[in-house]
Amino acid sequence: MSVVDAAQWHAVLDRIEDRRRPPEPTRRGRGYACADADPAVQEYLERRERDEEIKRRTGQIYPDETYEDYEERMRERAFQQQASDDWLYEDYDEPEDEAQRQARAAEQAASEPS
């Protein structure tokens, strides 16, 4: 392999390595950086706006209600649902098998005065 060929191969390898390397973070100036300019924030705000519009058109958000009021109402509903489901598991005892029943009967018999 000649020196020219080796230099070309090294140039190709350098380009490949540069593509694998993550991009450098952007440098911000000394001034105030507004988070709303971030693409992820913009995407979130647009998604939220579309979601609110859909919920208003389908009647899930009341006409005099804000989106924040709707979210709070949904949180309260979820909390109430969870609280109402909790009673199902409060006093639940595993069914006894025959060995447990006999052991309990033996303990009661032993604790009773003769």
matplotlib code that plots the C-alpha trace (Angstrom):
import matplotlib.pyplot as plt

x = [0.0, 1.4, 1.6, -1.1, -3.5, -2.8, -3.5, -6.8, -7.8, -6.9, -9.0, -12.0, -11.5, -11.4, -14.7, -16.3, -15.0, -16.3, -19.8, -19.8, -18.8, -21.8, -22.2, -20.6, -23.2, -24.0, -22.3, -24.7, -23.9, -23.7, -27.2, -30.4, -31.2, -34.9, -36.0, -38.9, -36.5, -35.5, -37.0, -38.1, -40.0, -41.6, -42.7, -44.2, -46.1, -47.5, -48.5, -50.2, -52.0, -53.2, -54.3, -56.3, -58.0, -59.0, -60.3, -62.3, -63.9, -64.8, -66.3, -63.8, -62.8, -65.7, -66.2, -65.4, -62.4, -58.7, -56.4, -54.8, -58.3, -58.9, -55.6, -56.4, -59.8, -58.3, -55.7, -58.5, -60.5, -57.5, -56.9, -60.5, -60.5, -57.3, -58.8, -62.0, -59.9, -57.9, -60.8, -60.7, -57.4, -57.6, -59.0, -58.1, -56.8, -55.3, -57.6, -56.3, -55.3, -56.0, -52.6, -53.1, -56.6, -55.4, -52.5, -55.0, -57.4, -54.5, -53.4, -56.9, -57.2, -53.9, -54.8, -58.2, -58.2, -59.0]
y = [0.0, 3.3, 6.4, 8.1, 5.1, 5.0, 8.7, 8.3, 5.4, 7.4, 10.3, 7.9, 6.4, 9.9, 10.8, 7.6, 8.3, 11.8, 10.5, 8.2, 10.9, 12.7, 16.3, 19.0, 20.7, 24.1, 27.0, 29.5, 33.1, 34.9, 36.2, 34.6, 31.4, 30.8, 27.2, 27.7, 27.8, 24.2, 21.9, 19.3, 22.0, 23.2, 19.7, 19.2, 22.4, 21.6, 18.1, 19.5, 22.1, 19.3, 17.2, 20.1, 20.8, 17.1, 17.0, 20.2, 18.9, 15.6, 17.2, 15.9, 19.4, 21.6, 24.9, 27.0, 24.7, 25.2, 22.3, 22.5, 22.2, 19.1, 17.5, 18.2, 16.6, 13.5, 13.2, 13.4, 10.8, 8.5, 9.0, 8.2, 5.1, 3.9, 4.5, 2.7, -0.3, -0.5, -1.8, -5.0, -5.9, -4.6, -7.7, -10.4, -13.5, -16.4, -19.4, -22.0, -25.4, -28.5, -28.5, -24.8, -25.6, -28.5, -26.5, -23.7, -26.1, -27.7, -24.2, -23.4, -26.8, -26.3, -22.8, -23.8, -24.7, -28.3]
z = [0.0, -1.0, 1.2, -0.8, -0.3, 3.4, 3.7, 1.9, 4.2, 7.3, 6.0, 5.5, 9.0, 10.5, 8.9, 10.2, 13.7, 13.5, 12.6, 15.6, 18.1, 19.6, 18.6, 20.9, 23.1, 21.9, 23.7, 25.2, 25.5, 28.8, 28.5, 29.7, 27.9, 27.4, 27.9, 25.6, 22.7, 23.3, 20.7, 23.3, 25.2, 22.0, 21.1, 24.6, 24.4, 20.9, 22.1, 25.1, 23.0, 20.6, 23.6, 25.1, 21.8, 21.4, 24.9, 24.5, 21.2, 22.8, 25.9, 28.4, 29.4, 30.5, 28.7, 31.8, 32.8, 32.1, 31.1, 34.6, 36.2, 34.0, 35.1, 38.8, 38.3, 36.7, 39.6, 42.2, 40.3, 40.1, 43.9, 44.7, 42.5, 44.2, 47.6, 46.7, 45.4, 48.6, 50.6, 48.4, 49.9, 53.5, 55.3, 52.8, 54.4, 52.5, 52.6, 55.1, 54.0, 56.1, 57.9, 59.0, 60.2, 62.3, 63.8, 64.7, 66.3, 68.3, 69.5, 70.6, 72.4, 74.2, 75.3, 76.8, 80.5, 81.2]

ax = plt.figure().add_subplot(projection="3d")
ax.plot(x, y, z, "-o")
ax.set_aspect("equal")
plt.show()
